[in-house]
Amino acid sequence: MDHRRPPPSRRFSLYPPPPSSLPLSLLFVFFSFFFCFVSTSHAAFDVTPISFDEGYRPLFGDGNVVRSPSGDDVRILLDRYTGSGFISSDMYRHGFFSAKIKLPSDYTAGVVVAFYTSNGDVFEKTHDELDIEFLGNIRGKPWRFQTNVYGNGSTSRGREERYTLWFDPTKEYHRYSILWTANKIIFYVDEVPIREIVKSEAMGGDFPLKPMSLYATIWDASNWATSGGRYKVNYKYAPFVSEFKDLVLEGCPADPIRQVPAEGCKDTQLEAKNFATITPTQRRAMRRFRERYMYYSYCYDTLRYPIPLPECVIVPTEKARFKDTGRLKFGGSHKRRSRRRERIPVGSVPDNQASM
Ligand SMILES: *[C@@H]1O[C@H](CO)[C@@H](O)[C@H](O)[C@H]1NC(C)=O
């Protein structure tokens, strides 16, 4: 794990420039302090990267799944003929799924890069899924991304949260991770936990239970990805390339039907790792991130869910920022459109995930 970060001047801020009367040096101090606070140098994750062939295989668009000569890194491409993707060779019952990812730069409206776990190939009607989906951008605008959780086919209950980032994800590699244990789910950006879901009795089967594979895909989602589909993929800018390195699969491989983990593999090994526990410092960073960069949450969308879903933890400082649509009171202009999924593999996800 390296901790090299771009100097503060190269990180872009999502906030309007402060009044020019403030001395520049003061501003610099302020912003440096702020960014350090969000991306403060937490201990590196306790992980061992594996090569592509050790843990994954191409899923579709094989010609557009390009391994580095060493076999450690992989890039996936979307061109006018096809998107592409890869999948873990094993399924896991609980795990830590992680990679350093660099997103395609320049104009990427309509392009979706997804890093997610699913078992939709095996359980068509009762699948589980944990998503990180990058939603393309219009040049000069920050990338947006969302996380989502489905359990046992709960596709009628989307649990979307949407965010911007405190850095430009096309300039450097950043680590994105999904932790899934028997009792919690944590999404990470670098070492900052951005979302935690603690399993509650009331969630029932909505909390993923069955073994899942890891997927990484790039595909044309012109009809919903960027500002609800207003901006389409423009193949003048193709190929769109997303780069992956430091691939990590930690957890217990498990047969999807028998669901028993491989011999000798115990959840306690996963739960003992440093990424399985949020430290107080990380918790403050998470709070900070959510207060600053989250721009939609299903937990605050009381039009959609008049009674928040059971795992929702209503944080007053977060809630104060949102309207009853779950969208920001100020600055959010994201059209509510029906979301039609075309993510590959098709067939695993029904089309009824409306309202994003
Ligand atoms: C998952 O869904 C199936 C079909 O609806 C149901 O029979 C099963 O009990 C559910 N499992 C859990 C854990 O809720």
The ligand as a Gaussian input file, in Angstrom:
#p B3LYP/6-31G(d) Opt

LIG

0 1
 C      -35.649000     -15.716000       0.451000
 O      -36.713000     -15.698000      -0.465000
 C      -37.333000     -16.965000      -0.648000
 C      -38.339000     -16.821000      -1.776000
 O      -39.123000     -15.687000      -1.632000
 C      -37.934000     -17.424000       0.664000
 O      -38.530000     -18.676000       0.490000
 C      -36.841000     -17.487000       1.724000
 O      -37.398000     -17.820000       2.972000
 C      -36.103000     -16.163000       1.820000
 N      -34.976000     -16.308000       2.715000
 C      -34.766000     -15.465000       3.704000
 C      -33.557000     -15.727000       4.516000
 O      -35.487000     -14.536000       3.973000

